[in-house]
């Protein structure tokens, strides 16, 4: 059965997909746990670190103490990973093409095929199916196996196929997203 990669709300799906991508370790350890809004946390930390760095440079200019200068440099160094993450996620979200690829669900497993690559996960390698507000995630048994993420609108198609073919995987549903909803 072929499942297209389209979504009724592409922006929300892409945002949630990016958040899931940054939290695969957390999802693997606790499939029932809720997602945090990592993108929002990253923006807040960037602003806090930037304000602290500017403040410390201002403080250094008033008292001219070398320790404050070192602290300012450390704050700027801590700011770099947050900026890099923000830039990377922004580029990813800007360049993702939902029309690139599709999912093929068979009795063997689920594959995701694009123009550039193909990935197949067999049913025994899938531990659970997790449904978030805009995304459906196939959680692997092994942490080294890739996660497959598809739009949540495809839940009925996937579950119908699984029921029809006797594929029994736990379904974990959640419509809560982050701590702010």
Helices and strands as residue ranges (DSSP letters): E 2-4, H 10-21, H 24-29, H 38-63, H 66-95, E 102-105, E 109-113, E 118-122, G 123-125, E 126-131, E 135-140, E 148-151, G 152-154, H 155-164, E 170-173
